[in-house]
């Protein structure tokens, strides 16, 4: 690196680090928690305040990458200070995705606010930066600047590595309001991130109950949020099984080929295969498939079979090796698979074939309320045509 480039980089770094002083009339600090909530709601000023915290390690770990990501969210929402400071970070090379053309673009946008101190500084620095770009690059930037429209609405805050580790599923679920469709699932994402997949009845507009503060709380735990709407029939059954939260999980049951922390997506013609691991005690196994249209198919046990599984034996169902193969077909949508494990035989009221989801829900609720030792594995699956 030449002495001149070193001096230029140091000068830009100095401007970036003293950029806090550019914003005249800075309001009193409303507190970290409020900053997060307001930032998640998409408030540009709160996003800038939160970025400043990561630049100065004010109540959070020092993290220029997080600061840059937050500044970009604010810059996209038209905040002049954010556009100016993001341009400086990218021009200085401190941003891991530094790009002189991008830096010039943000400075050009900031310079349009000539009444702001940051706008005046951005104009001067942008002119100097333009000397290092060729004409085609400048023309592309000018086109983007001319077409710029500020983003509106909530902001998806970045997950900050090393700040707060991913929360326990029960802790994350406790942050949500009641959704009327059973418990959420916790899915694994990239780089240790988690996504809480919550379920709500179709047409309930449950997403309106998710405030920016809730999303900010989840973000602090390293988790995002998705909401999937299910038919009322499925939600009614999931609400019943949710009452068994104090019972041991049926963790000896798996959907073959589907990780516990991944969405269960099946295409037309795929086989629905269920594995029940061996256990020290004998069990009775039943498998039910709830279709989103309101019917329940009793897949196992079949006629003349009580579903008994001896101690020490595993069971695989659905692949054709031990009974019929279960293949995915129309109607496609979001369905529900339930596997019940009991130490006593299922009652005579359970017959092979089909029944309505409401009749099934009532029978399942009656059995669970009777205190029978039943563990229920349930999984929402998404079925699609090929």
N, C-alpha and C positions, 0 to 999 in steps of 0.2 A: 504494500500500500504506500503511495507517495505521501510526502509531507502535506501537500495541498489537500489531498483527499482526506487525510487524517484530521486536518484542521476543520474541513468542511463538515465531516461527520461529528466532531466534537461540538461544533457550533450548533448543529441541528439538535444534538442530544441535550445541550444546555437549554435551548429554547423549549424542547419537549418537557424537560423536568420542571421548568419554571412556568409552564403553561397554566398552572393553577391560578396564577395571579392575573391572567387575562380576563377572567370572568368577573366583571364588576358587580358589586352588590350581591355577593354570595350569601344565600340565606343560611340561617342557623341549621346545624346538622340535625336532621330529624331522627337519627338513630339508624343503626345497621338494619334492624328488622324492618323498619318502615321503608328504608331505601330499597330493600329487596322486593317488598310487596309492590311498591310503586313502580320499580323497574320492570317487574313481571307484567304489570298492567300496561307497559309501553310508554311510560313517562320519560321523555328524553333527558330531562334534567336529572331524574333519579338514576338513569343509566350512566350518566356522566359522573355523578357522585359515587356510584358504586365502582366505576372504573378507577376513580381517584384513590379509592381505598386500596385497590390491588396495586396501584403504582407506588403507594407509600406504606403498605403493610399496616393500614389503619383498621385493626380489629379482624383482619383476614391475612392469609399468607401473601407475601410479595409474589406477584405473578403478572408479568407484562403481557403474556399471551391472553390471560383473562381480561386484562384492561383493554387490550386491543379489540377483543371480541365484543366487549360491552360498548366501547366507543363506536364500533361499526354499527351496532344496533341503534345507537342514538343518532349517528350520522345518517343512517338510512331514513330516520324519522325527521330529518331536516334541521338538526341542532347544529348551529354554526360552530360552537366551541368544539363539539365532537368531530366535525368534519376537519377543522383546522388541526386538532391534535392527532387525529388518525393519519392525516397527511404527513405530519412531522414524523410520527413513528415509522411509517412505511418508507419515507425518504431517508431516514437515518439508518435503516437496516436493522433496527431493533425488533421489528415485526418479522416473525418467521416467514411470512409470505410477502415480504417487502417487494414492492414493484414501483419503479419511478413513475410510470404512466398512471398507475392507480393513485399514487401519492399526489401527483399533479391534478388528477381529477377531483379528489376531495378538497384540495386547496382551492381549486377553481370554484367549486360550489360554495365554499366558505367565503370566498372573496366577493360573491354576489351580495352578501350582507354588508354593505359598505358602512353602515352605521355602527357596527359592532367592532370593538378593538380587535377581536380575533379575525374579523373579515379583512381589516386593513393589513394586518400582519400576513395573512394568508395570501393576499394579492401580491405583496412584495416578494415573499418567498417563492410563490408560484412562478413569478416572472423569471426568477433566477433558475428555477428548476427546469423551465421550458427550454433553456439554452442547452440542456443535456438530452433533449428528445428530438427525434427527427420529425419532419412535417407530417407524414402519415400518422404517427402516434398522436401528435397534437390534434390532428383532425378527428381521429376516433374519440379522443377524450372530449372534445368540444361537442360532438354529436351526443355522447352520453349525458353530458351536462345539460344540453338543451332538452333532452327527453326525460330528465330526472323528475320523478314524482315521489314525495315523501310517503313512507310506509305508515299505515295506521294499525291500531289494534294492539293486543298483548304481544309481549316479546318472549321468545323461548330462551331463557337465560342459559349460558353455557355451564356445563358441569365442571367444577374446578377440582383438578386432581390434587389430592393431598389435603383438601380442606376438611371435608366430612366424608367418611366412608359410606358405602351403600347401606341403607338401613335394613333392619329385619323386616320381612314381609308383613308381620303383624303390626309393626310400628308404622310402616307406610300406609297400610290399609286404614289404620286408626285416624289418619289425617283427612280421610274422605268423609263427606256427609253420607247418610244412608241413601243408597241408590235404588233400593227396591228390587234388586235382582241378584241377591247372594253376594258372596265374597269375591273380591278382585283376585287376579292372578299376577304373579311377579315374573316378568320375562327378562332374560339377559340380553344386553345390547353390546355394542362395541366398547372396548377398553374398560370393561368393568361397569359400564353404565347399566342402570336398571330401568325398565318401563313397567309401570303399574297399569295393567289392563283391567279397567273397571267395566262392569256390565250394567245396562239400564234398559228398562222396557222400551220397545219401539214407540216413538212419538212422545216420549216423556219430557223431552228437552232437558235432560238431566245435566247437560254440559253447562247450562246457565247457573247451576248450583256450585260449579267449580270456580271459585273466586281467584283472582290473581294471587292473593295471599296463600291459598292452598297450593297453587303451582310453585310459588316461591319456597314454601316449606318442603315440598317434594324435591325441588332442585337442590336445596341444602343437604338433603339426604342422598343426593346423587341419583335421583330418579326422575323420569319423565312420566307423562300420563297419556294414555289412550282410552277412549270410551267406545265400546261396541254395543250397539243396540241389539237386543234379543227379543224374540216374540214373547208376549205375556205368558204363554204356556210354559216356556222354558224358565222364565223368571220366577214363576210361582213355584216350580219344583226346586230351583236353586235356593229360593228363600227357605224352603223346608229343610234342605240338607245343611244350610248354614246354621241351623239351630244345633247341629252336632259338632260345633267348633271345639267343644271341650273333650270330644272323643279322639282317640288316637287316629292319626292319618292312615289311610290304606296305602302306605308307601311300598307295599309288596305287589302293587298292580302298576303296569306300564302299558302305554300305547306303543306298540313296536314301531321303531323308526322315528319316534317323536320325542325330543328331549322334554323333560319336565318344565324347563324354563323357556320353551319356544312355543310359538303359536302352532296349533294343530291344523294344518291345511291339507286337504285331500282333494284329489281330482277324480273325475268320472272314471270308473274302472279300477281305481286303487282298492286294495284290500284293507279293511279295518281289522287289525290283528291286535289281540290283547294277551299280554303275558301276566300270569299270576305266579309269583315266586313260591318255592317250597317253604313250608313253615313247620314248626314243631308240633302244632296241634291240627286236628282235622277241621275242615271248614266246609261251608256250603256256599257255592258261588252262583250268583245270578248276574246276567248282563242285559241291560235295557237300553234301547235307542229311542230318544225323544226327537221326533221330527218337528221342525219349526212350524209346520202347518197344524200341529195339535194332536198327532197320533203317537202312540208309544208301541214299538215293536219289542216283544220279549224274545231276545236272541238266544239266551241260554238260561236254564236248561231246556232241552227239548222235551217232547212227549215221552212219558215213561222214565224220565231222568229226574232225580231230586237235586242234582247239582253238587253231590257230595265229592269233596276232594280230600283224600286220605292224608294223614300227617306225612311229611317228608316228600310229598310229590308236588311237582310244578305242573302248570297247565297253560297250554297255548290254544287260543281260540281264534277263529276267523280266517285262518290261512288254508283251511281244507284238510289239515292233517288230523284234526280231532273234531269231526263234525263238518258242517257246511262252511264254505268260504263266504265271507261277508264283503261284498263289493259295493262301492259307493255309486249311487245313481241319483237320478232326479226324484223329487224336486231338490234343487240345490239351494243352499243358504247356510244359516248358522244352526247347528243341531247340538244335541247333548247326549253324551255317553255316560251311563252310570253302571258301576260294578259294585255289587253288594257282597260283603263277606260276613257270614254269620256262623255262630257255633251251633245253631239249631236249624232244622229244616224250615223252608219257606212254607207259609200256610197254604191251605187248599184253595184260597181265594186267588192265588197266583196261577194263572193258566197260560200255556203257550199261545202264541198268536199276537193279537193287537188289542189295545184298549185306548180310550181317550186319555189325553194328558191330564184332564181334571180328575177322572176316576183314579188314575195312577197316583196323582199327587195326594189325594185324600187317603188312599190306602197306605202310601209311604209315610205320611204324617202320623197316621194311627199307629203304625208299627213302631216308629221312632219314639212317639210319646209314651208307648207302653213300656219303654225301658228295655226293649230287647237288645242284646249285645250285637249290634250291627255296625260295621264300618263301611262307609260309602266312599268309593272313588268316583269322582265326576270330572268330566272334561268337556269343555265347549270345543266343538270342531267346526271348521269352515269347509264347506264342500262346494266345489266349482266344476263347471263343465270344462272339458279339455278344449 
